[in-house]
Amino acid sequence: MQVLSVRQPWAWAIARGHKEVENRTWDTPYRGQLAIHASLRVDTNSLGRPLVRDAGWDPADPLAATGGIVAVVTLAGVCGAAKVGRPCGCGDWAEPKSYHWRLSDIVALAQPVMTIGQPSLWTPGPAVAAALAEALSGQPRHAGQLTR
């Protein structure tokens, strides 16, 4: 399994099933399970955006934390149409001039698995992988399900 660090509130929106597209400047051949890590940096400019507000951004939600893995998804594909200026049907969360990483099978963790992120796709170390496996071994927590 690979990990992708994403700023808040975008990591929260993915974990809660609101955002099924991650916008990136780069493509990847990787497909499969992908852990979503909430980076230590917050995109403060996005907190007032209508999509984030309408999704119900809640800074008290455990998955709004920074510095930990908050969800596991499947990276089902990457749409490159918008990157070259062509229209695509990737939805409201898709930004122009970006690769749209299409996410599916979103499983929100009950609590973040705390770890330091890295740029690009990265592989978790043995301790983080074990903690993540343990977090996933219980009842699956599907996107949008709030567990406090």
JORA-V282002 format. One record per residue. N is the residue number from 1. SS is DSSP state (h for helix, s for strand, l for the rest). Layout:
n: {N	N}
ss: {SS	SS}
This chain:
n: {1	2	3	4	5	6	7	8	9	10	11	12	13	14	15	16	17	18	19	20	21	22	23	24	25	26	27	28	29	30	31	32	33	34	35	36	37	38	39	40	41	42	43	44	45	46	47	48	49	50	51	52	53	54	55	56	57	58	59	60	61	62	63	64	65	66	67	68	69	70	71	72	73	74	75	76	77	78	79	80	81	82	83	84	85	86	87	88	89	90	91	92	93	94	95	96	97	98	99	100	101	102	103	104	105	106	107	108	109	110	111	112	113	114	115	116	117	118	119	120	121	122	123	124	125	126	127	128	129	130	131	132	133	134	135	136	137	138	139	140	141	142	143	144	145	146	147	148}
ss: {l	s	s	s	s	s	s	s	l	h	h	h	h	h	h	l	l	l	l	l	s	s	s	s	l	l	l	l	l	l	l	s	s	s	s	s	s	s	s	s	s	s	l	h	h	h	l	l	l	h	h	h	h	h	h	l	l	l	l	l	l	h	h	h	l	l	l	s	s	s	s	s	s	s	s	s	s	s	s	l	l	h	h	h	l	l	l	l	l	l	l	l	l	l	l	l	l	l	s	s	s	s	s	s	s	s	s	s	s	s	s	s	s	s	l	l	l	l	l	l	s	s	s	l	l	h	h	h	h	h	h	h	h	h	h	h	h	l	l	l	l	s	l	l	l	l	l	l}
